[in-house]
Structures are given as C-alpha cells and as structure tokens.
Amino acid sequence: MTPTDTPVVTSLIAADDMRRAAALYRRVFGYQDPSHSVNPRLLISLAHNGGSVVGAHAGGELVAFAYGFAAVDDDLLYHYSQAAVVDSRYQGHGLGRALKQAQREVAIAHRQHRMRWSYDPALTRNAHFNLDVLGAVGRWFHADLYGPPGTDRIVVDWDLDDEQRDRHAPPAASAPPAARAGGPAGWFRRCPDGADVWVPVPEDLTAAAERLGRTTLDVRHELARVISELMADGYVAVSCQRLGGMLAAYRFVRETS
C-alpha cells in the first residue's frame, strides 16, 4: 500500500457495501460455519437505527469494516462494537484505529459516550492496541463467552471523552524485571510492582503449550484463571506490553471509581 491509495474510513449505507462487508468478515476470520456470518440486512438496520457500520475502500474494494450497536447497562447508554476486520494486505497501517475513531464519532452523534467491546486475552497484539494505543480499560472477564472452550474474552470500556480519559488514566509504567525474567516458570504469575500487578504471558499459546508439554486449552485456562482472579480482586487491565522474545506482560491496577 502506498500513500496515494490509503483508504479513508467512512460510514457505510449502500446495500452492496453491506454484502461486501459480510464477505470480508468471513474471509478475514476464515469462517465457514453460516452461524458465524454477518447478515447484510442486519448491518443495514444498524446503520439506520443508531448503530455503527463503518468501512474503508481501496481501488473500489472494501478492505476494512466495523459494526456496533447501542446498548444499556442499568442507566448507562453505551456503544458496543461487535467486530472490526481489516484485509491482511492493509493491516499495520492504522486502519484499526481509524475504524474505532469512526465508530466513536457515530456513537457520540447518538449520545453514547462510552464504548465497549471484547477481545481474546491471549492475543497480546490486540491487547496492546486496545489498552495502550486506544486507552481502553479491561474491566470484565468472561470465560467461554461464545460457548465453545477457548472463547474467553476480556470486555473493555473506552471513555469517548479524550480529555476525561487522559485525566483518569494511570501514569505510564514499564514492566519490572520480575515480569521480564524467569522463562516458562514465570508465565501467568503475579509480579507485584507497588500497587500494580504485572502478569507475564507468552505471545503464542500454542508454542507455549508445546514447550510445557500441555494442551493449548490447558494453557489458556491458566491465563483465564489469573485474569479472572485479579478482576475478582478489584483490578482492571490497563496495559499489555510486548517485551520481545515472544513475551508480553499485562499490567493491572486497582479500580478507583
């Protein structure tokens, strides 16, 4: 991709774009099961009724899209971002962030000043983007959210008021030495750092499972255990630093509000 063909994210309305979005969704995630598909008619309904359907074109082709909808938690009205996908040829060029910003604009226009979405905690690249790049906070953990084993998710909360989010964000910090050392014996163990807790995690759970002589699902359960325990103790995830050598570390802080 060159600067002259950089896609620009806009709201999607046309029925053809909704069909292209559904096809892109299946292609990027490799879904074959019809139950995992996105219904183009649903996307049209969302776009016309307070939801968000945004995407980007390049050379007449839809190469990225995201969608979401309004939701309520007690008296809190927020926007839930269900999915965001970017064609592999255009990943790493800022389109993920542009999609979220476009959804933010739609949400604010409909008086929704917070956004939530879920992600797989084993995907540390996604975790870093959500927590460190966007500044969302991982507040809730759901084991096997979508039913099958291995569908654990952290749900993040993103304050759409940039200034307020910046004021409330904890100061930046680097992973302590204890989180960077120890090899497999240190994976998934709490590393206290003042009032914070860091948790070292392997970036590739399948490779980690082979190294430990365990199944990937066993290792995933170990990650789920430590996250669920910390959140039950009142901690939230605010960072996931990728440390190199296929190692990353989550940072958890005490919830203050």
C-alpha positions as CSV (number, residue, x, y, z in Angstrom):
1,M,0.0,0.0,0.0
2,T,1.3,3.4,-0.9
3,P,0.2,6.9,0.5
4,T,-1.7,7.6,-2.7
5,D,-4.1,4.6,-2.2
6,T,-4.5,4.9,1.6
7,P,-8.2,4.1,2.4
8,V,-10.3,6.6,4.3
9,V,-12.9,5.2,6.8
10,T,-16.5,6.5,6.3
11,S,-19.9,5.3,7.3
12,L,-21.4,2.6,5.1
13,I,-25.0,2.8,3.9
14,A,-25.2,1.1,0.4
15,A,-26.6,-2.5,0.3
16,D,-23.7,-3.5,-1.9
17,D,-21.2,-2.4,0.8
18,M,-23.1,-4.4,3.4
19,R,-22.7,-7.5,1.2
20,R,-19.0,-6.8,0.7
21,A,-18.6,-6.3,4.5
22,A,-20.2,-9.7,5.2
23,A,-17.9,-11.4,2.7
24,L,-14.8,-9.6,4.1
25,Y,-15.8,-10.7,7.6
26,R,-15.9,-14.3,6.6
27,R,-12.7,-14.1,4.6
28,V,-10.6,-12.3,7.2
29,F,-11.6,-14.7,10.0
30,G,-11.8,-17.8,7.8
31,Y,-15.3,-18.6,8.9
32,Q,-17.1,-21.4,7.1
33,D,-20.0,-22.0,9.5
34,P,-23.0,-20.0,8.4
35,S,-23.8,-19.3,12.1
36,H,-20.6,-17.2,12.2
37,S,-21.7,-14.9,9.3
38,V,-22.8,-11.3,9.4
39,N,-26.2,-10.6,7.9
40,P,-26.1,-7.7,5.4
41,R,-29.7,-6.8,6.3
42,L,-28.8,-6.6,9.9
43,L,-26.0,-4.2,9.0
44,I,-28.4,-2.0,7.1
45,S,-30.8,-1.9,10.0
46,L,-28.0,-1.0,12.4
47,A,-26.8,1.8,10.1
48,H,-30.3,3.3,10.1
49,N,-31.1,2.9,13.8
50,G,-28.4,4.2,16.0
51,G,-25.7,1.6,15.2
52,S,-22.4,2.0,13.5
53,V,-21.3,0.4,10.2
54,V,-18.1,1.9,9.0
55,G,-15.5,0.9,6.4
56,A,-12.8,1.8,4.0
57,H,-12.4,1.3,0.3
58,A,-9.2,1.0,-1.8
59,G,-9.5,0.8,-5.6
60,G,-13.2,0.3,-5.3
61,E,-12.8,-2.7,-3.0
62,L,-13.9,-2.7,0.7
63,V,-10.8,-3.5,2.7
64,A,-11.9,-2.8,6.3
65,F,-15.1,-2.5,8.2
66,A,-16.5,-2.5,11.8
67,Y,-20.0,-2.5,13.2
68,G,-21.7,-2.0,16.5
69,F,-24.9,-1.0,18.3
70,A,-26.4,0.9,21.2
71,A,-26.6,-0.9,24.5
72,V,-27.7,-0.2,28.1
73,D,-26.2,-1.2,31.4
74,D,-28.5,0.0,34.1
75,D,-28.8,3.7,33.3
76,L,-25.7,3.9,31.2
77,L,-26.1,4.2,27.5
78,Y,-23.1,3.0,25.6
79,H,-22.0,1.7,22.2
80,Y,-21.0,-1.9,21.8
81,S,-18.5,-2.6,19.0
82,Q,-19.2,-6.2,17.9
83,A,-16.4,-6.7,15.4
84,A,-13.7,-4.9,13.4
85,V,-11.9,-6.5,10.4
86,V,-9.1,-5.4,8.2
87,D,-7.9,-7.1,5.0
88,S,-4.5,-8.7,5.7
89,R,-2.9,-6.6,2.9
90,Y,-3.9,-3.4,4.8
91,Q,-3.1,-4.4,8.3
92,G,-0.5,-2.4,10.2
93,H,-1.4,0.9,8.5
94,G,-3.6,2.4,11.2
95,L,-7.0,1.2,9.8
96,G,-7.9,-0.5,13.0
97,R,-7.6,2.8,14.9
98,A,-9.4,4.7,12.2
99,L,-12.3,2.2,12.4
100,K,-12.6,2.7,16.1
101,Q,-12.4,6.5,15.7
102,A,-15.2,6.4,13.1
103,Q,-17.3,4.3,15.4
104,R,-16.6,6.8,18.2
105,E,-18.0,9.7,16.0
106,V,-21.2,7.7,15.3
107,A,-21.6,6.8,19.0
108,I,-21.2,10.4,20.1
109,A,-23.6,11.6,17.5
110,H,-26.2,9.3,19.1
111,R,-25.4,10.5,22.6
112,Q,-23.4,7.3,23.5
113,H,-20.3,8.5,25.3
114,R,-18.7,5.2,26.2
115,M,-17.8,2.2,24.0
116,R,-17.3,-1.5,24.9
117,W,-16.0,-4.5,23.0
118,S,-14.5,-7.8,23.7
119,Y,-11.2,-9.4,22.7
120,D,-9.3,-12.6,23.3
121,P,-6.8,-12.0,26.1
122,A,-4.4,-14.5,24.5
123,L,-3.9,-12.1,21.6
124,T,-1.4,-9.8,23.1
125,R,-1.1,-7.6,20.0
126,N,-4.8,-6.9,20.2
127,A,-4.5,-6.3,23.9
128,H,-1.7,-3.8,23.4
129,F,-3.8,-1.9,20.8
130,N,-6.9,-1.8,22.9
131,L,-5.3,-0.9,26.2
132,D,-2.1,1.1,25.3
133,V,-2.9,2.6,21.9
134,L,-6.6,3.4,22.4
135,G,-6.6,3.8,26.2
136,A,-9.5,1.4,26.9
137,V,-9.6,-0.4,30.2
138,G,-10.2,-4.1,30.6
139,R,-12.9,-4.3,33.3
140,W,-14.7,-7.7,32.9
141,F,-13.6,-11.2,32.1
142,H,-16.0,-13.8,30.6
143,A,-14.9,-17.4,30.4
144,D,-16.0,-19.1,27.1
145,L,-18.2,-16.1,26.3
146,Y,-19.4,-17.6,23.0
147,G,-19.9,-21.1,24.3
148,P,-17.1,-23.3,23.0
149,P,-14.0,-23.8,25.1
150,G,-11.3,-21.3,24.2
151,T,-13.6,-18.4,23.6
152,D,-12.6,-16.5,26.8
153,R,-12.9,-12.7,26.4
154,I,-12.0,-9.5,28.2
155,V,-14.5,-6.8,27.8
156,V,-13.0,-3.3,27.7
157,D,-14.6,0.0,28.5
158,W,-13.5,3.1,26.4
159,D,-14.3,6.6,27.6
160,L,-15.1,8.5,24.4
161,D,-14.2,11.9,26.1
162,D,-10.5,12.2,25.3
163,E,-9.7,14.7,27.9
164,Q,-11.6,12.9,30.7
165,R,-9.9,9.6,29.7
166,D,-6.5,11.2,29.8
167,R,-7.1,12.7,33.3
168,H,-8.2,9.3,34.7
169,A,-5.5,7.2,33.0
170,P,-2.9,5.8,35.4
171,P,0.7,7.0,34.8
172,A,2.6,5.0,32.2
173,A,4.9,2.4,33.6
174,S,7.4,-0.2,32.3
175,A,7.2,-3.9,33.2
176,P,9.5,-4.6,36.1
177,P,12.5,-7.0,35.9
178,A,10.5,-9.8,37.6
179,A,8.0,-9.8,34.7
180,R,10.8,-10.0,32.1
181,A,12.7,-12.9,33.5
182,G,12.0,-16.4,34.6
183,G,11.1,-18.1,31.4
184,P,8.1,-20.5,31.4
185,A,8.2,-20.9,35.2
186,G,7.2,-17.2,35.4
187,W,4.4,-17.3,33.0
188,F,1.0,-16.3,34.4
189,R,2.4,-15.5,37.8
190,R,1.6,-12.3,39.6
191,C,4.5,-9.8,39.8
192,P,3.7,-7.1,42.3
193,D,5.1,-3.6,41.4
194,G,4.0,-1.2,44.2
195,A,0.2,-1.1,44.0
196,D,0.2,-2.6,40.5
197,V,0.4,-6.3,39.4
198,W,2.1,-7.4,36.2
199,V,1.4,-10.8,34.6
200,P,3.9,-12.2,32.1
201,V,2.3,-14.2,29.3
202,P,3.6,-15.9,26.2
203,E,2.6,-14.3,22.9
204,D,1.9,-17.7,21.3
205,L,-0.1,-20.0,23.5
206,T,0.2,-23.0,21.1
207,A,4.1,-22.7,21.1
208,A,3.9,-22.3,24.9
209,A,1.8,-25.4,25.4
210,E,4.3,-27.4,23.3
211,R,7.1,-26.2,25.4
212,L,5.3,-27.0,28.6
213,G,4.1,-30.4,27.4
214,R,0.5,-29.4,27.8
215,T,-2.5,-28.7,25.6
216,T,-3.2,-25.2,24.3
217,L,-6.6,-25.3,26.1
218,D,-4.8,-26.1,29.4
219,V,-2.5,-23.1,29.0
220,R,-5.5,-20.9,28.0
221,H,-7.2,-21.9,31.2
222,E,-4.1,-20.9,33.2
223,L,-4.3,-17.4,31.6
224,A,-8.0,-17.3,32.3
225,R,-7.5,-18.2,35.9
226,V,-5.1,-15.4,36.8
227,I,-7.1,-12.7,34.9
228,S,-10.4,-13.7,36.5
229,E,-8.8,-13.8,40.0
230,L,-7.3,-10.4,39.6
231,M,-10.5,-8.8,38.3
232,A,-12.4,-10.5,41.1
233,D,-10.0,-8.8,43.5
234,G,-10.8,-5.4,42.1
235,Y,-8.1,-5.0,39.4
236,V,-8.5,-3.8,35.9
237,A,-6.2,-4.3,32.9
238,V,-4.7,-1.0,31.6
239,S,-1.7,-2.2,29.6
240,C,-0.2,-5.1,27.7
241,Q,3.4,-4.5,26.8
242,R,5.1,-6.7,24.2
243,L,8.6,-7.4,25.6
244,G,10.2,-9.3,22.8
245,G,11.3,-12.9,22.7
246,M,7.6,-13.9,22.3
247,L,6.9,-12.5,25.8
248,A,4.3,-9.9,26.8
249,A,3.1,-8.6,30.2
250,Y,-0.3,-7.4,31.3
251,R,-0.4,-4.5,33.8
252,F,-3.3,-4.5,36.3
253,V,-4.2,-1.6,38.6
254,R,-6.8,-1.3,41.4
255,E,-10.1,0.2,40.2
256,T,-10.6,3.5,41.9
257,S,-14.0,4.6,40.7
